[in-house]
Amino acid sequence: MESTWRVPVACCRPRVLVLHAVFWGLVALRVFGAALLAEDKTAVVKAVIAPCWLLEEFVVTAECSQCSAFQTTRLACGHTGYVERVNCTKSNRDEYKSCRSAVMEEHLFWKFEAAVLALMALSAVIVVTRQRWLDRLASEKVRRQIESI
């Protein structure tokens, strides 16, 4: 079967192709250049501001617990809402580290299970409805064929 869609001849002219190559080259340079510049800046910032537990060994001094209203202003509480206190062995500094609580993980698991069950029920309803609709169309077609005899 032959397609009726054709590529316009104007798109294949050398001048248009060169313009497209220059445009997309500039776009790629802008995107990748910005990414490289951002990567360099974050590497310098990370070296200066990196918490001690990323760079050295640590001991957990307070178990993972939910952040209080006062602690929510800390950066560590922003990720998961749970925080644990750690003591870095080399620098002997106490810092807070974001952590994942077993209670939170269980809650997320049951939310996921509920979403999967809801999606399964919705899919089953759609399948049954479509099957009934196709059966009705087939029986109407058979009825029309019998009536035409």
MINUKE-470096 format. One record per residue: residue number from 1; residue in one letter; chain; z, x, y of N, C-alpha, C, CB in turn. Coordinates in Angstrom, 1 decimal, padded with zeros to 4 digits. Last residue first. Glycine has a CB too. Layout:
[pt NUM 'A' 'A' [Z X Y] [Z X Y] [Z X Y] [Z X Y]]
...
//
This chain:
[pt 149 'I' 'A' [004.5 -031.1 -013.0] [003.7 -031.3 -014.3] [003.3 -032.7 -014.4] [004.5 -030.9 -015.5]]
[pt 148 'S' 'A' [006.2 -031.0 -010.9] [004.7 -030.8 -010.6] [003.9 -031.0 -011.9] [004.5 -029.4 -010.1]]
[pt 147 'E' 'A' [008.7 -031.2 -012.0] [008.2 -032.4 -011.3] [006.7 -032.2 -011.0] [008.9 -032.6 -010.0]]
[pt 146 'I' 'A' [009.0 -028.6 -013.0] [008.9 -029.7 -013.9] [008.3 -031.0 -013.3] [010.3 -030.1 -014.5]]
[pt 145 'Q' 'A' [009.1 -027.2 -010.6] [008.0 -026.9 -011.6] [007.9 -028.0 -012.6] [008.3 -025.6 -012.3]]
[pt 144 'R' 'A' [011.4 -028.2 -009.5] [010.1 -028.4 -008.8] [008.9 -028.2 -009.7] [010.0 -027.5 -007.6]]
[pt 143 'R' 'A' [013.3 -027.3 -011.4] [013.1 -028.7 -011.1] [011.8 -029.0 -010.5] [014.3 -029.3 -010.3]]
[pt 142 'V' 'A' [013.1 -024.5 -011.0] [012.7 -025.1 -012.3] [012.5 -026.6 -012.1] [013.8 -024.9 -013.4]]
[pt 141 'K' 'A' [014.0 -024.4 -008.4] [012.7 -023.9 -008.7] [012.2 -024.5 -010.0] [012.6 -022.4 -008.7]]
[pt 140 'E' 'A' [016.6 -025.3 -008.7] [015.7 -026.1 -007.9] [014.3 -025.7 -008.2] [016.0 -025.8 -006.4]]
[pt 139 'S' 'A' [017.6 -023.2 -010.3] [017.5 -024.6 -010.9] [016.6 -025.5 -010.0] [018.9 -025.2 -011.0]]
[pt 138 'A' 'A' [017.5 -021.1 -008.5] [016.7 -021.0 -009.8] [016.6 -022.5 -010.3] [017.4 -020.1 -010.8]]
[pt 137 'L' 'A' [019.3 -022.0 -006.5] [017.9 -021.7 -006.2] [017.0 -021.7 -007.4] [017.7 -020.4 -005.4]]
[pt 136 'R' 'A' [021.6 -022.0 -008.1] [021.1 -023.3 -007.5] [019.7 -023.1 -007.1] [022.0 -023.6 -006.2]]
[pt 135 'D' 'A' [021.9 -019.3 -008.7] [021.7 -020.3 -009.8] [021.2 -021.6 -009.2] [023.1 -020.5 -010.5]]
[pt 134 'L' 'A' [022.3 -018.3 -006.1] [021.1 -017.9 -006.8] [020.8 -018.8 -008.0] [021.2 -016.5 -007.3]]
[pt 133 'W' 'A' [024.8 -019.5 -005.5] [023.6 -019.8 -004.7] [022.3 -019.4 -005.4] [023.7 -019.0 -003.3]]
[pt 132 'R' 'A' [026.4 -018.4 -007.5] [026.2 -019.8 -007.5] [025.0 -020.2 -006.6] [027.4 -020.5 -006.9]]
[pt 131 'Q' 'A' [026.2 -015.7 -006.7] [025.7 -016.1 -008.0] [025.5 -017.6 -008.0] [026.7 -015.6 -009.1]]
[pt 130 'R' 'A' [027.5 -015.8 -004.2] [026.1 -015.4 -004.2] [025.5 -015.8 -005.6] [025.9 -013.9 -004.0]]
[pt 129 'T' 'A' [030.1 -016.5 -005.0] [029.3 -017.3 -004.1] [027.9 -017.0 -004.2] [029.8 -017.2 -002.6]]
[pt 128 'V' 'A' [030.8 -014.3 -006.6] [030.7 -015.6 -007.2] [029.9 -016.5 -006.3] [032.2 -016.2 -007.4]]
[pt 127 'V' 'A' [030.6 -012.2 -004.6] [029.8 -012.2 -005.8] [029.7 -013.5 -006.4] [030.4 -011.2 -006.9]]
[pt 126 'I' 'A' [032.6 -013.0 -002.8] [031.2 -012.9 -002.3] [030.3 -012.9 -003.5] [031.0 -011.6 -001.6]]
[pt 125 'V' 'A' [034.9 -012.9 -004.4] [034.5 -014.2 -003.8] [033.0 -014.1 -003.4] [035.4 -014.5 -002.6]]
[pt 124 'A' 'A' [034.9 -010.1 -005.0] [034.8 -011.1 -006.0] [034.3 -012.5 -005.5] [036.1 -011.3 -006.8]]
[pt 123 'S' 'A' [035.3 -009.0 -002.4] [034.1 -008.7 -003.1] [033.9 -009.8 -004.2] [034.2 -007.3 -003.7]]
[pt 122 'L' 'A' [037.9 -010.1 -001.9] [036.8 -010.4 -001.0] [035.5 -010.2 -001.7] [036.8 -009.7 000.3]]
[pt 121 'A' 'A' [039.4 -008.7 -003.9] [039.3 -010.2 -003.8] [038.1 -010.7 -003.0] [040.6 -010.8 -003.3]]
[pt 120 'M' 'A' [039.0 -006.1 -003.1] [038.5 -006.5 -004.4] [038.4 -008.0 -004.4] [039.5 -006.0 -005.5]]
[pt 119 'L' 'A' [040.2 -006.1 -000.6] [038.8 -005.8 -000.7] [038.2 -006.2 -002.0] [038.5 -004.3 -000.5]]
[pt 118 'A' 'A' [042.8 -006.5 -001.4] [042.1 -007.5 -000.5] [040.6 -007.3 -000.6] [042.7 -007.4 000.9]]
[pt 117 'L' 'A' [043.3 -004.2 -002.9] [043.3 -005.5 -003.6] [042.6 -006.6 -002.7] [044.8 -005.9 -003.8]]
[pt 116 'V' 'A' [043.1 -002.3 -000.9] [042.2 -002.2 -002.0] [042.1 -003.6 -002.7] [042.6 -001.1 -003.0]]
[pt 115 'A' 'A' [045.2 -003.0 000.8] [043.9 -003.0 001.3] [042.8 -003.1 000.2] [043.6 -001.8 002.2]]
[pt 114 'A' 'A' [047.4 -002.6 -001.0] [047.1 -004.0 -000.5] [045.7 -004.1 000.1] [048.1 -004.3 000.6]]
[pt 113 'E' 'A' [047.2 000.2 -001.3] [047.0 -000.7 -002.5] [046.7 -002.1 -002.0] [048.3 -000.7 -003.3]]
[pt 112 'F' 'A' [047.7 001.0 001.3] [046.4 001.3 000.7] [046.2 000.4 -000.4] [046.4 002.8 000.3]]
[pt 111 'K' 'A' [050.4 000.1 001.5] [049.4 -000.4 002.4] [048.0 -000.2 001.9] [049.5 000.3 003.8]]
[pt 110 'W' 'A' [051.5 001.8 -000.5] [051.4 000.3 -000.7] [050.5 -000.4 000.3] [052.8 -000.3 -000.6]]
[pt 109 'F' 'A' [051.1 004.3 000.8] [050.5 004.0 -000.5] [050.4 002.5 -000.7] [051.4 004.6 -001.6]]
[pt 108 'L' 'A' [052.7 004.1 003.1] [051.3 004.2 003.2] [050.5 003.9 001.9] [050.9 005.6 003.7]]
[pt 107 'H' 'A' [055.2 003.9 001.8] [054.8 002.8 002.7] [053.2 002.9 002.8] [055.5 002.8 004.0]]
[pt 106 'E' 'A' [055.3 006.4 000.6] [055.3 005.2 -000.2] [054.8 004.0 000.6] [056.8 005.0 -000.7]]
[pt 105 'E' 'A' [055.3 008.0 003.0] [054.2 008.1 002.0] [054.2 006.9 001.1] [054.4 009.4 001.1]]
[pt 104 'M' 'A' [057.8 007.2 004.1] [056.5 007.0 004.8] [055.3 007.0 003.9] [056.3 008.0 005.9]]
[pt 103 'V' 'A' [059.5 008.2 002.1] [059.5 006.7 002.5] [058.2 006.4 003.2] [060.7 006.4 003.4]]
[pt 102 'A' 'A' [059.0 010.9 002.3] [058.7 010.2 001.0] [058.6 008.7 001.3] [059.8 010.5 -000.1]]
[pt 101 'S' 'A' [057.6 012.1 005.3] [058.7 011.6 004.6] [058.2 010.9 003.3] [059.5 010.6 005.4]]
[pt 100 'R' 'A' [056.3 015.1 006.4] [055.9 013.8 005.9] [057.0 013.3 005.0] [054.6 013.9 005.1]]
[pt 99 'C' 'A' [057.0 016.7 009.6] [057.0 016.6 008.1] [056.6 015.2 007.7] [058.4 017.0 007.5]]
[pt 98 'S' 'A' [057.0 019.1 012.2] [056.6 017.8 011.7] [056.6 017.8 010.2] [055.3 017.3 012.4]]
[pt 97 'K' 'A' [059.8 021.0 013.1] [058.5 021.0 012.4] [058.2 019.6 012.0] [058.5 022.0 011.2]]
[pt 96 'Y' 'A' [061.7 022.8 015.5] [061.4 021.5 014.8] [060.0 021.5 014.3] [061.7 020.3 015.7]]
[pt 95 'E' 'A' [063.6 025.8 015.2] [062.5 025.0 015.8] [062.4 023.7 014.9] [061.2 025.8 015.8]]
[pt 94 'D' 'A' [065.6 028.6 015.8] [065.6 027.2 015.3] [064.5 026.4 016.0] [067.0 026.6 015.5]]
[pt 93 'R' 'A' [065.0 032.0 015.0] [064.9 030.9 016.0] [064.9 029.6 015.2] [063.6 031.0 016.8]]
[pt 92 'N' 'A' [064.8 034.5 013.8] [066.1 033.8 013.8] [066.1 032.7 014.9] [067.2 034.8 014.0]]
[pt 91 'S' 'A' [062.5 036.0 013.3] [063.0 035.9 014.7] [064.3 035.2 014.9] [061.9 035.1 015.5]]
[pt 90 'K' 'A' [062.6 035.9 010.5] [062.4 037.2 011.2] [063.0 037.1 012.6] [061.0 037.6 011.3]]
[pt 89 'T' 'A' [063.0 033.2 009.7] [063.9 034.3 009.2] [063.8 035.6 010.0] [063.5 034.6 007.7]]
[pt 88 'C' 'A' [063.5 030.2 011.4] [062.6 031.3 011.1] [063.4 032.5 010.8] [061.6 031.6 012.2]]
[pt 87 'N' 'A' [064.6 027.2 010.4] [065.1 028.4 011.0] [064.2 029.5 010.5] [066.6 028.7 010.6]]
[pt 86 'V' 'A' [063.9 023.8 011.2] [063.6 025.0 010.4] [064.2 026.2 011.2] [062.1 025.2 010.1]]
[pt 85 'R' 'A' [064.2 020.3 010.9] [064.7 021.5 011.6] [064.5 022.7 010.7] [066.1 021.4 012.1]]
[pt 84 'E' 'A' [061.7 017.9 010.8] [062.7 018.6 010.1] [063.0 019.9 010.9] [062.3 019.0 008.6]]
[pt 83 'V' 'A' [060.6 014.5 011.5] [060.8 015.9 011.9] [061.8 016.5 011.0] [061.1 016.0 013.4]]
[pt 82 'Y' 'A' [058.2 011.9 011.9] [059.3 012.5 011.2] [059.4 014.0 011.5] [059.1 012.3 009.6]]
[pt 81 'G' 'A' [056.0 011.1 013.2] [057.2 010.3 013.5] [058.4 010.8 012.7] [056.9 008.9 013.2]]
[pt 80 'T' 'A' [053.7 012.6 012.9] [054.0 011.7 011.8] [055.2 010.8 012.1] [054.4 012.5 010.6]]
[pt 79 'H' 'A' [053.1 013.7 015.5] [052.1 013.7 014.4] [052.5 012.6 013.4] [052.0 015.0 013.8]]
[pt 78 'G' 'A' [055.2 013.7 017.4] [054.0 013.0 017.7] [053.1 012.8 016.5] [053.3 013.7 018.8]]
[pt 77 'C' 'A' [057.3 015.4 016.8] [057.4 014.0 016.4] [056.1 013.2 016.6] [058.5 013.4 017.3]]
[pt 76 'A' 'A' [056.5 017.8 018.0] [056.6 017.7 016.5] [056.7 016.3 016.1] [057.7 018.5 016.0]]
[pt 75 'L' 'A' [056.9 017.5 020.7] [055.5 017.5 020.2] [055.5 017.3 018.7] [054.9 018.9 020.5]]
[pt 74 'R' 'A' [059.4 015.2 021.8] [059.0 016.5 021.3] [057.6 016.4 020.7] [060.0 016.9 020.2]]
[pt 73 'T' 'A' [060.0 012.6 022.4] [059.3 013.4 023.5] [058.9 014.7 023.0] [060.2 013.5 024.7]]
[pt 72 'T' 'A' [061.4 011.7 020.3] [060.0 011.3 020.3] [059.3 012.0 021.4] [059.9 009.8 020.5]]
[pt 71 'Q' 'A' [064.2 012.2 020.5] [063.3 013.2 019.9] [061.8 012.9 020.0] [063.6 013.4 018.4]]
[pt 70 'F' 'A' [065.3 009.8 021.5] [065.3 011.1 022.3] [064.3 012.1 021.8] [066.7 011.7 022.3]]
[pt 69 'A' 'A' [064.9 008.1 019.4] [064.3 007.8 020.7] [064.2 009.0 021.6] [065.0 006.6 021.4]]
[pt 68 'S' 'A' [064.4 010.2 016.5] [065.2 009.3 017.3] [064.4 009.0 018.6] [066.6 009.8 017.6]]
[pt 67 'C' 'A' [062.3 010.5 013.6] [062.6 010.9 015.0] [063.4 009.8 015.7] [061.3 011.2 015.8]]
[pt 66 'Q' 'A' [063.5 010.6 010.3] [062.7 009.9 011.3] [063.2 010.3 012.7] [062.8 008.4 011.2]]
[pt 65 'S' 'A' [063.6 013.7 008.6] [064.2 012.5 009.0] [063.4 011.9 010.1] [065.7 012.7 009.4]]
[pt 64 'C' 'A' [063.9 016.3 006.3] [063.0 015.5 007.0] [063.6 014.1 007.3] [061.7 015.3 006.1]]
[pt 63 'E' 'A' [066.9 018.3 006.7] [065.9 017.6 005.9] [065.1 016.7 006.8] [066.5 016.8 004.8]]
[pt 62 'A' 'A' [067.6 021.3 008.3] [067.9 019.9 008.3] [066.7 019.2 007.7] [068.1 019.3 009.8]]
[pt 61 'T' 'A' [066.7 023.8 007.6] [068.1 023.6 007.9] [068.5 022.2 007.9] [068.5 024.3 009.2]]
[pt 60 'V' 'A' [064.5 025.6 005.7] [064.7 024.2 006.2] [066.2 024.1 006.4] [064.1 023.1 005.3]]
[pt 59 'V' 'A' [063.3 028.7 006.7] [064.3 028.0 005.8] [064.5 026.7 006.5] [065.6 028.8 005.6]]
[pt 58 'F' 'A' [060.3 030.7 006.7] [061.3 029.9 007.4] [062.2 029.2 006.3] [060.7 028.8 008.3]]
[pt 57 'E' 'A' [058.1 033.4 007.6] [058.8 032.6 006.6] [059.9 031.8 007.3] [059.5 033.5 005.5]]
[pt 56 'E' 'A' [055.7 033.1 010.3] [056.6 033.8 009.4] [057.3 032.9 008.4] [057.7 034.6 010.3]]
[pt 55 'L' 'A' [053.9 031.5 011.6] [053.6 033.0 011.6] [054.5 033.7 010.6] [053.8 033.5 012.9]]
[pt 54 'L' 'A' [054.7 028.9 011.7] [053.3 029.2 011.3] [053.1 030.7 011.0] [052.3 028.7 012.4]]
[pt 53 'W' 'A' [057.3 029.0 012.6] [057.1 028.7 011.2] [055.7 028.8 010.8] [057.6 027.3 011.0]]
[pt 52 'C' 'A' [057.0 029.6 015.4] [057.4 030.7 014.5] [057.1 030.3 013.0] [058.8 031.1 014.7]]
[pt 51 'P' 'A' [054.1 028.1 017.0] [055.5 028.1 016.5] [055.8 029.2 015.5] [055.9 026.7 016.0]]
[pt 50 'A' 'A' [052.0 029.6 019.4] [052.2 029.2 018.0] [053.7 029.2 017.7] [051.4 030.2 017.1]]
[pt 49 'I' 'A' [051.4 030.3 022.0] [052.2 029.2 021.8] [052.6 028.8 020.4] [051.6 028.0 022.5]]
[pt 48 'V' 'A' [049.7 032.6 021.7] [050.8 032.6 022.6] [051.8 031.6 022.3] [050.3 032.5 024.1]]
[pt 47 'A' 'A' [047.8 031.9 019.8] [048.5 033.2 019.6] [049.8 033.2 020.5] [047.7 034.4 019.9]]
[pt 46 'K' 'A' [046.7 029.6 021.0] [047.5 029.5 019.7] [048.3 030.8 019.5] [046.5 029.3 018.6]]
[pt 45 'V' 'A' [045.4 030.7 023.2] [046.5 029.8 023.4] [047.4 029.7 022.1] [046.0 028.4 023.8]]
[pt 44 'V' 'A' [043.3 032.1 021.9] [044.3 032.8 022.8] [045.5 032.0 023.0] [043.6 033.1 024.1]]
[pt 43 'A' 'A' [042.1 030.0 020.5] [042.6 031.2 019.7] [043.6 031.9 020.6] [041.5 032.1 019.3]]
[pt 42 'T' 'A' [041.2 028.4 022.5] [042.3 027.9 021.7] [042.9 029.0 020.8] [041.8 026.8 020.7]]
[pt 41 'K' 'A' [039.1 029.9 023.6] [040.3 029.6 024.4] [041.5 029.2 023.5] [040.0 028.5 025.4]]
[pt 40 'D' 'A' [037.3 030.0 021.5] [037.9 031.3 022.0] [039.1 031.0 022.8] [036.9 032.0 022.9]]
[pt 39 'E' 'A' [036.6 027.3 021.2] [037.3 028.0 020.1] [038.0 029.3 020.5] [036.3 028.4 019.0]]
[pt 38 'A' 'A' [035.4 026.8 023.5] [036.6 026.1 023.3] [037.4 026.8 022.1] [036.3 024.6 022.9]]
[pt 37 'L' 'A' [033.1 028.4 023.2] [034.0 028.7 024.3] [035.4 028.0 024.0] [033.4 028.2 025.6]]
[pt 36 'L' 'A' [031.9 027.1 021.0] [032.3 028.5 020.9] [033.3 028.9 022.0] [031.1 029.4 020.9]]
[pt 35 'A' 'A' [031.4 024.6 022.1] [032.2 024.7 020.9] [032.8 026.1 020.8] [031.5 024.3 019.6]]
[pt 34 'A' 'A' [029.6 025.2 024.1] [030.9 024.6 024.4] [031.9 024.7 023.3] [030.7 023.1 024.8]]
[pt 33 'G' 'A' [027.5 026.2 022.5] [028.1 027.1 023.5] [029.5 026.5 023.9] [027.3 027.2 024.7]]
[pt 32 'F' 'A' [026.7 023.9 021.1] [027.3 025.0 020.4] [028.0 026.0 021.3] [026.3 025.7 019.5]]
[pt 31 'V' 'A' [025.8 022.3 023.3] [026.9 021.8 022.4] [027.5 023.0 021.7] [026.2 020.9 021.3]]
[pt 30 'R' 'A' [024.0 023.9 024.6] [025.1 023.4 025.4] [026.2 023.0 024.4] [024.6 022.1 026.2]]
[pt 29 'L' 'A' [022.2 024.5 022.6] [022.9 025.6 023.3] [024.1 025.1 024.0] [021.9 026.3 024.2]]
[pt 28 'A' 'A' [021.2 021.9 022.0] [021.9 022.7 021.0] [022.7 023.8 021.6] [021.0 023.2 020.0]]
[pt 27 'V' 'A' [019.9 021.4 024.5] [021.0 020.5 024.0] [021.9 021.3 023.0] [020.5 019.2 023.4]]
[pt 26 'L' 'A' [018.0 023.4 024.5] [019.0 023.4 025.6] [020.2 022.5 025.1] [018.5 022.8 026.9]]
[pt 25 'G' 'A' [016.5 022.6 022.3] [017.1 023.9 022.3] [018.3 024.0 023.3] [016.1 025.0 022.6]]
[pt 24 'W' 'A' [015.6 020.1 023.1] [016.6 020.1 022.0] [017.2 021.5 021.9] [015.9 019.8 020.7]]
[pt 23 'F' 'A' [013.9 021.1 025.2] [014.9 020.1 025.5] [016.0 020.2 024.4] [014.4 018.7 025.6]]
[pt 22 'V' 'A' [012.1 022.8 023.9] [012.9 023.3 024.9] [014.1 022.4 025.2] [012.1 023.5 026.2]]
[pt 21 'A' 'A' [010.9 021.0 022.1] [011.6 022.1 021.6] [012.5 022.7 022.6] [010.6 023.2 021.1]]
[pt 20 'H' 'A' [009.7 019.2 023.9] [010.7 018.7 023.0] [011.5 019.9 022.4] [010.1 018.0 021.8]]
[pt 19 'L' 'A' [007.9 020.9 025.1] [008.9 020.3 025.9] [010.0 019.8 025.0] [008.3 019.1 026.7]]
[pt 18 'V' 'A' [006.2 021.5 022.9] [007.0 022.6 023.6] [008.1 022.0 024.4] [006.1 023.5 024.4]]
[pt 17 'L' 'A' [005.2 019.0 022.4] [006.0 019.7 021.4] [006.8 020.8 022.0] [005.1 020.2 020.3]]
[pt 16 'V' 'A' [003.7 018.6 024.7] [004.8 017.7 024.4] [005.7 018.3 023.4] [004.3 016.3 023.9]]
[pt 15 'R' 'A' [001.8 020.6 024.5] [002.7 020.6 025.7] [003.9 019.7 025.4] [001.9 020.1 026.9]]
[pt 14 'P' 'A' [000.4 020.0 022.1] [001.2 021.2 022.2] [002.2 021.2 023.4] [000.3 022.4 022.3]]
[pt 13 'R' 'A' [000.6 016.6 020.9] [000.0 017.6 021.8] [000.9 018.8 022.0] [-000.3 017.0 023.2]]
[pt 12 'C' 'A' [001.8 014.6 019.5] [001.5 015.8 018.8] [000.8 016.9 019.6] [000.6 015.5 017.6]]
[pt 11 'C' 'A' [002.2 012.4 021.0] [003.4 013.1 020.6] [003.1 014.4 019.9] [004.2 012.2 019.6]]
[pt 10 'A' 'A' [-000.3 011.3 021.4] [000.3 012.0 022.5] [001.5 012.8 022.1] [000.7 011.0 023.6]]
[pt 9 'V' 'A' [-000.8 009.9 019.1] [-001.5 011.2 019.2] [-000.8 012.0 020.4] [-003.0 011.0 019.5]]
[pt 8 'P' 'A' [001.8 008.3 017.4] [001.0 008.3 018.5] [000.4 009.8 018.7] [001.7 007.9 019.8]]
[pt 7 'V' 'A' [001.7 007.6 013.9] [002.3 008.5 014.9] [001.3 008.5 016.1] [002.5 009.9 014.4]]
[pt 6 'R' 'A' [001.6 004.2 012.8] [000.9 005.5 013.0] [001.7 006.3 014.1] [-000.6 005.3 013.5]]
[pt 5 'W' 'A' [002.0 001.7 010.5] [002.6 002.4 011.5] [001.9 003.8 011.6] [004.1 002.6 011.3]]
[pt 4 'T' 'A' [001.0 000.4 008.3] [000.3 000.1 009.6] [000.9 000.9 010.7] [000.4 -001.4 009.9]]
[pt 3 'S' 'A' [000.5 001.9 005.1] [001.4 001.6 006.2] [000.6 001.3 007.5] [002.4 002.7 006.5]]
[pt 2 'E' 'A' [-000.9 000.6 002.2] [-001.0 001.4 003.3] [-000.1 001.0 004.5] [-002.5 001.4 003.8]]
[pt 1 'M' 'A' [000.0 000.8 -001.2] [000.0 000.0 000.0] [000.0 000.9 001.2] [001.2 -001.0 000.0]]
//
